[in-house]
């Protein structure tokens, strides 16, 4: 699952992190990428910790903006231990800092590489960031998922073009704005192509964020086995 939780602020302007957690738990994801995690200006709030503890216990955090009372950024959470977790700077001068997360998870169906990101709003910025993500994806031959809010408004924009030939399958649900989605900003890309079995979204998220999540079922074929192991990635 991938979801931009909009700092856990609903369209009516109320902050409620538990509401976001409850929606994610309804889908029981094995792996979830979460964007716009906001811990600034909220005394006593530890959203990165709360999300990690509620959703799987294993996480890689990518704070991109820091203040004296907390930080803002995105994270990757898993029910299985995340190995080789690393942060990769995607920042473009003069724009908001951006960071990609890479990790490896040993699932019942074998090793799976994960790549999570929240890309910038500028077209040139996004093109440069997508090229860096594609280079990270090409650095391994393992099955791989790229999850996040890619902020790509175009049907075949710079992110699709960068991943062409590297991540052959992707979700297509429209996710923004949550009330009446027009754009597929939030996506899951997959390799190999057949691993992405099906995907869907949750219209109930419009009460919690300005984005809808993308949830996918992913099938991995363990070595020596004839039937795939299926995971839920939310």
Residue pairs with C-beta under 8 A, 6 or more apart in sequence:
1 24
1 27
1 29
1 31
1 32
1 33
1 213
1 214
1 215
1 216
1 232
1 233
1 234
2 32
2 33
2 34
2 35
2 116
2 147
2 148
2 149
2 186
2 187
2 188
2 213
2 214
2 233
2 234
3 20
3 24
3 32
3 33
3 34
3 35
3 186
3 205
3 209
3 211
3 212
3 213
3 214
3 234
4 34
4 35
4 36
4 118
4 149
4 185
4 186
4 209
4 210
4 211
5 17
5 20
5 34
5 35
5 36
5 37
5 208
5 209
5 211
6 36
6 208
6 209
6 210
6 211
7 15
7 36
7 37
7 38
7 72
8 15
8 16
8 17
8 19
8 20
8 38
8 47
8 208
8 209
9 15
9 209
10 16
10 19
10 207
10 208
10 209
11 178
11 179
11 206
11 207
11 210
15 42
16 208
17 45
17 47
17 50
17 51
19 207
19 208
20 208
20 209
21 50
21 51
21 54
21 55
23 202
23 204
23 205
23 208
23 213
24 32
24 34
24 55
24 213
24 234
25 54
25 55
26 202
27 202
27 213
27 215
27 232
27 234
28 232
28 234
29 55
29 215
29 232
29 233
29 234
30 56
30 78
30 79
30 80
30 107
30 231
30 232
30 233
31 56
31 76
31 77
31 78
31 79
31 105
31 114
31 145
31 147
31 231
31 233
31 234
32 55
32 56
32 76
32 77
32 78
32 233
32 234
33 74
33 75
33 76
33 77
33 101
33 114
33 116
33 147
33 148
34 51
34 74
34 75
34 76
34 77
35 74
35 118
35 148
35 149
36 72
36 74
36 118
36 149
37 47
37 48
37 51
37 61
37 72
37 73
37 74
37 75
38 47
38 70
38 72
39 45
39 46
39 47
39 48
39 69
39 70
39 71
39 72
40 65
40 67
40 69
40 70
40 71
40 72
41 67
41 69
41 70
42 69
42 70
43 69
45 70
46 70
48 59
48 61
48 63
48 71
48 75
51 59
51 75
51 77
52 58
52 59
52 61
52 75
52 77
55 77
56 77
56 78
56 79
56 80
57 79
58 77
58 78
58 79
58 80
58 81
58 82
59 75
59 76
59 77
59 78
59 82
60 75
60 76
60 82
60 85
60 86
60 87
60 101
60 103
60 116
61 73
61 75
62 73
62 74
62 75
62 87
62 99
62 100
62 101
62 116
63 71
63 72
63 73
64 71
64 72
64 73
64 74
64 96
64 97
64 98
64 99
65 71
65 72
65 73
65 96
65 97
66 72
73 99
74 99
74 101
74 116
74 117
74 118
74 148
75 101
75 116
76 82
76 85
76 101
76 103
76 114
76 116
76 147
78 103
78 105
78 114
80 105
80 106
80 107
81 105
81 106
82 103
82 104
82 105
82 114
83 103
83 104
83 105
83 106
84 102
84 103
84 104
85 101
85 102
85 103
86 101
86 102
86 103
87 99
87 100
87 101
88 99
88 100
88 101
88 102
88 132
88 136
89 97
89 98
89 99
90 98
90 99
90 100
90 117
90 119
90 120
90 128
90 129
90 132
90 133
91 97
91 98
91 99
92 98
92 120
92 122
92 124
92 125
92 128
92 129
95 120
95 122
95 125
96 120
98 117
98 118
98 119
98 120
98 129
99 117
100 115
100 116
100 117
100 129
100 132
100 133
100 136
101 114
101 115
101 116
101 117
102 113
102 114
102 115
102 136
103 113
103 114
104 111
104 112
104 113
104 114
104 142
105 111
105 112
105 114
106 112
107 220
107 229
107 231
108 222
108 229
109 219
109 220
109 221
109 222
109 228
109 229
109 230
109 231
110 143
110 220
110 221
110 222
110 223
110 229
111 142
111 143
112 142
112 143
112 144
112 145
112 218
112 220
112 231
113 140
113 142
113 143
113 144
113 145
114 144
114 145
114 147
115 133
115 136
115 137
115 144
115 145
115 146
115 147
116 146
116 147
116 148
117 129
117 133
117 146
117 147
117 148
117 149
117 150
118 148
118 149
118 151
119 125
119 126
119 129
119 130
119 148
119 149
119 150
119 151
119 152
119 159
120 126
120 129
120 151
121 151
123 157
123 158
126 150
126 151
126 152
126 157
126 158
126 159
127 158
127 162
130 150
130 152
130 158
130 159
130 161
130 162
130 163
131 162
133 146
133 159
133 162
133 163
134 162
134 163
134 166
137 144
137 146
137 163
137 166
137 167
137 191
138 166
143 190
143 191
143 192
143 195
143 220
144 167
144 190
144 191
145 188
145 189
145 190
145 191
145 218
145 233
146 163
146 167
146 187
146 188
146 189
146 190
147 187
147 188
147 189
147 233
148 186
148 187
149 185
149 186
149 211
150 159
150 185
150 186
150 187
151 185
152 158
152 159
152 160
152 184
152 185
152 187
153 183
153 185
154 160
155 184
159 187
160 170
163 170
163 189
166 191
167 189
167 190
167 191
168 190
168 191
168 192
168 193
169 189
169 190
169 191
169 192
169 193
169 194
169 195
169 196
170 187
170 188
170 189
170 190
170 196
171 184
171 187
171 188
171 196
171 199
171 214
171 216
172 184
172 187
172 199
173 181
173 184
173 186
173 199
173 200
173 201
173 212
173 214
174 181
174 182
174 183
174 184
174 201
174 212
175 181
175 183
175 184
175 185
175 186
175 201
175 211
175 212
175 213
175 214
176 182
176 183
176 185
176 186
176 210
176 211
176 212
177 210
177 211
178 203
178 205
178 206
178 209
178 210
178 211
178 212
179 206
181 201
181 212
185 211
186 211
186 212
186 213
186 214
187 214
188 196
188 199
188 214
188 216
188 233
190 196
190 216
190 218
194 219
195 218
195 219
195 220
196 216
196 218
197 216
197 217
197 218
197 219
197 230
198 216
198 217
199 214
199 215
199 216
199 217
200 214
200 215
200 216
201 212
201 213
201 214
201 215
202 212
202 213
202 215
203 212
205 211
205 212
205 213
206 212
213 234
214 234
215 232
215 233
215 234
216 232
216 233
216 234
217 230
217 231
217 232
217 233
218 230
218 231
218 232
218 233
219 228
219 229
219 230
219 231
220 228
220 229
220 230
220 231
221 227
221 228
221 229
222 228
222 229
